[in-house]
Amino acid sequence: MNFFIMHLALADLSVGVISVLTDIVWRMTVSWNAGNAACKIIRFLQVVVTYSSTYVLVALSIDRYDAITHPMNFSGSWRRARLLVVSAWLLSFLFSVPIIIFYEEKTIQGHPQCWIDFQERWQWRLYMTLVTTTLFVLPALIITACYTVIVLTIWSKSKVLTPPSRLKNGDHRSGDDHDSRRASSRGLIPKAKIKTVKMTFVIVFVFILCWSPYIVFDLLQVYDYVPTTQTNIAVASFIQSLAPLNSAANPLIYCLFSTHICRSLRS
């Protein structure tokens, strides 16, 4: 679990340093002064860390799914964890490759800007639909499927491990006691794993809460359901700022659920 949290923290830190910080500097300078090569590289890295933050979360959810559905299967767990994390980073790099092609330095209203420009409306719609699918929809579906199975598994095992009912005379049935002990020894899910599931669930909830307004609003804009007005531009700027908050919120969630340092800070 710490291995996944380390990579998720690395991705979140990269979002702050590479994505948010460079955007702040760009807004302060108004113009893009770093040249065309830096435009492509920085935009590419911004998208890579954004995807990585999402796909490491998907990998973490898959790992929690396997840990809960096969609680006694310890063999190959480290190999699976490394494979999931490597796959998450490779997919992040793969899905970010088009950024190097599309983004370039252009002059917009007399200022050089690092810009992406499609001539046709359908190109914007296709681009945004693909980004929405790979960045939000597919990860959300995978995560939802994992947690649906996790919840059902915990619920079914909790029923199996329910203490046996009492008879009218107040005595337990010895057969039920024996079955309950056998079920407990075979299928009990450790409390530590339940705790990590709760933490991951909160991380996933914050991910959906922060990203869904941004994704939905952008889709409504590109499909002409939201007119381009000054008010809507201001709303879009506010909603776009919600997405990086996901990376800022994750360390707080870690502190709420784990680490001895954070416990000492809370005390």
C-alpha positions in Angstrom: 0.0 0.0 0.0 2.8 2.4 0.9 4.4 1.7 -2.6 1.2 2.9 -4.3 0.8 5.9 -2.0 4.4 6.9 -2.7 3.8 6.9 -6.5 0.4 8.7 -6.0 2.2 11.3 -3.9 4.9 11.7 -6.5 2.3 12.2 -9.2 0.4 14.8 -7.0 3.7 16.6 -6.2 4.5 16.7 -9.9 1.1 18.2 -10.7 1.9 21.1 -8.3 5.5 21.7 -9.5 5.2 21.0 -13.2 1.5 21.9 -14.0 0.3 24.5 -11.4 3.6 26.4 -10.9 4.3 26.8 -14.7 0.7 28.0 -15.2 1.1 30.6 -12.4 4.3 31.9 -14.0 2.6 32.0 -17.4 -0.4 34.0 -16.1 2.0 36.5 -14.4 4.0 37.0 -17.6 0.9 37.0 -19.8 3.0 36.0 -22.9 4.8 32.6 -23.5 8.5 33.5 -23.4 10.0 30.0 -23.3 10.0 29.2 -27.0 8.3 26.5 -29.1 10.4 23.5 -27.8 9.7 24.4 -24.2 6.0 24.8 -25.1 5.8 21.2 -26.4 7.9 19.7 -23.6 6.2 21.5 -20.7 2.7 20.9 -22.0 3.6 17.2 -22.5 4.9 16.9 -19.0 1.8 18.7 -17.6 -0.5 16.2 -19.3 1.7 13.2 -18.2 1.5 14.1 -14.5 -2.2 14.7 -14.8 -2.8 11.3 -16.4 -0.4 9.6 -13.9 -2.3 11.0 -10.9 -5.4 9.4 -12.3 -4.0 6.1 -13.5 -2.0 5.4 -10.3 -5.3 5.8 -8.5 -6.8 3.2 -10.9 -3.9 0.9 -10.2 -4.4 1.4 -6.4 -8.1 0.5 -6.8 -7.3 -2.6 -8.7 -4.8 -3.6 -6.1 -7.3 -3.1 -3.3 -9.8 -5.1 -5.3 -7.4 -8.0 -5.4 -6.4 -7.7 -1.8 -10.0 -7.9 -0.6 -11.3 -10.6 -3.0 -8.2 -12.7 -2.4 -7.1 -11.8 1.1 -4.9 -14.9 1.6 -3.0 -14.6 -1.7 0.3 -13.1 -0.8 2.4 -14.7 -3.6 3.2 -12.3 -6.4 1.7 -9.3 -4.7 4.9 -7.2 -5.1 5.2 -8.2 -8.8 1.6 -7.2 -9.3 2.1 -3.9 -7.6 5.1 -3.0 -9.7 3.4 -4.1 -12.9 0.3 -1.9 -12.1 2.4 1.2 -11.3 4.6 0.8 -14.4 1.5 0.3 -16.5 0.0 3.4 -15.0 3.0 5.6 -15.9 3.4 4.0 -19.4 -0.2 4.7 -20.2 0.2 8.3 -19.0 3.2 8.8 -21.3 1.3 7.1 -24.2 -1.9 9.2 -23.9 0.2 12.4 -23.7 2.1 11.9 -26.9 -0.5 13.8 -29.1 0.3 16.9 -27.0 3.8 17.2 -28.5 2.2 17.2 -32.0 -0.7 19.6 -31.4 0.7 22.3 -29.1 3.0 24.9 -30.5 3.9 28.6 -30.0 1.4 30.9 -31.7 0.7 34.6 -31.7 -2.6 35.3 -30.1 -3.8 38.9 -29.9 -0.3 40.2 -30.3 1.3 37.9 -27.7 3.2 34.6 -28.2 1.2 31.8 -26.5 1.6 28.1 -26.1 -1.5 27.1 -27.9 -3.5 24.2 -29.4 -5.6 25.2 -32.4 -8.0 23.1 -34.4 -9.5 24.6 -37.5 -12.7 22.6 -37.5 -15.3 22.4 -34.7 -15.6 18.6 -35.0 -11.8 18.3 -34.3 -12.3 20.1 -31.0 -15.2 17.8 -30.2 -13.3 14.7 -31.1 -10.2 15.8 -29.1 -12.2 16.7 -25.9 -14.3 13.5 -26.2 -11.1 11.4 -26.3 -9.5 13.3 -23.4 -12.7 12.9 -21.4 -12.8 9.2 -22.1 -9.2 8.4 -21.3 -8.8 10.9 -18.4 -12.1 10.5 -16.6 -14.7 8.1 -18.0 -12.6 4.9 -18.3 -10.8 5.4 -15.0 -14.1 6.2 -13.2 -15.7 3.1 -14.7 -12.8 0.8 -13.6 -12.7 2.3 -10.2 -16.5 2.0 -9.8 -16.4 -1.6 -10.8 -13.5 -2.4 -8.4 -15.3 -0.8 -5.5 -18.6 -2.4 -6.3 -17.0 -5.8 -6.1 -15.1 -4.7 -2.9 -18.3 -3.6 -1.1 -20.2 -6.8 -2.2 -17.3 -8.9 -1.0 -17.0 -7.3 2.4 -20.8 -7.4 2.8 -21.0 -11.1 1.9 -18.1 -12.0 4.2 -19.5 -10.0 7.1 -22.7 -12.1 6.7 -20.7 -15.3 6.9 -18.8 -14.1 10.0 -22.0 -12.9 11.8 -22.1 -14.3 15.4 -24.4 -17.3 15.6 -27.9 -16.6 16.9 -28.9 -17.6 20.4 -31.4 -20.3 21.2 -34.3 -19.6 23.4 -32.5 -21.1 26.4 -29.6 -18.7 25.9 -27.1 -21.3 24.7 -25.1 -21.0 21.5 -25.4 -23.9 19.0 -22.0 -25.6 19.0 -22.2 -26.4 15.3 -22.7 -22.7 14.5 -19.7 -21.8 16.8 -17.6 -24.3 14.9 -18.6 -23.0 11.5 -18.1 -19.4 12.6 -14.6 -20.1 13.8 -13.8 -22.0 10.6 -15.1 -19.1 8.5 -13.2 -16.6 10.5 -9.9 -18.5 10.1 -10.4 -18.8 6.3 -12.1 -15.6 5.2 -11.5 -12.8 7.7 -10.4 -9.6 6.1 -7.8 -7.8 8.2 -8.8 -4.4 9.7 -5.8 -2.9 8.1 -7.0 -3.8 4.6 -10.5 -2.4 5.4 -8.8 0.8 6.5 -6.9 1.1 3.3 -10.1 0.5 1.3 -11.8 3.4 3.2 -8.8 5.7 2.5 -8.8 4.8 -1.2 -12.5 5.3 -1.4 -12.2 8.8 0.0 -9.4 9.5 -2.5 -11.6 8.3 -5.3 -14.5 10.3 -4.1 -12.4 13.5 -4.0 -11.0 12.7 -7.5 -14.6 12.5 -8.9 -15.7 15.6 -7.0 -12.8 17.7 -8.3 -12.7 16.5 -11.9 -16.4 16.0 -12.9 -17.3 19.8 -12.9 -14.2 20.5 -15.2 -14.9 17.6 -17.6 -18.7 18.2 -17.8 -18.3 22.0 -18.3 -15.7 21.6 -21.0 -17.9 19.0 -22.9 -20.9 21.4 -22.7 -18.7 24.2 -24.1 -17.2 22.2 -27.0 -20.7 20.9 -27.9 -22.1 24.4 -27.9 -24.5 23.9 -24.9 -22.8 26.7 -23.0 -22.5 30.1 -24.9 -19.1 31.9 -24.8 -19.8 34.9 -22.6 -17.6 36.8 -20.1 -19.6 35.2 -17.2 -19.1 31.7 -18.6 -15.4 32.4 -19.2 -15.0 33.4 -15.5 -16.9 30.3 -14.4 -14.7 28.1 -16.6 -11.6 29.6 -15.0 -13.0 28.8 -11.6 -14.0 25.3 -12.5 -10.6 24.6 -14.1 -8.9 25.5 -10.8 -10.8 22.7 -9.1 -9.0 19.9 -10.9 -5.5 20.6 -9.4 -7.2 20.7 -5.9 -7.5 16.9 -6.2 -3.7 16.6 -6.0 -3.7 19.1 -3.1 -6.3 17.2 -1.2 -4.7 13.8 -1.3 -1.9 14.5 1.2 -4.6 15.7 3.7 -6.4 12.4 3.2 -3.2 10.4 3.8 -2.8 12.3 7.1 -6.4 11.5 8.2 -6.0 7.8 7.6 -2.4 6.9 8.2 1.3 7.7 9.1 2.6 8.0 12.6 3.8 11.6 11.8 0.3 12.8 11.0 -1.0 11.1 14.2 1.5 13.0 16.3 0.6 16.2 14.5 -3.1 15.7 15.2 -2.4 15.0 18.9 
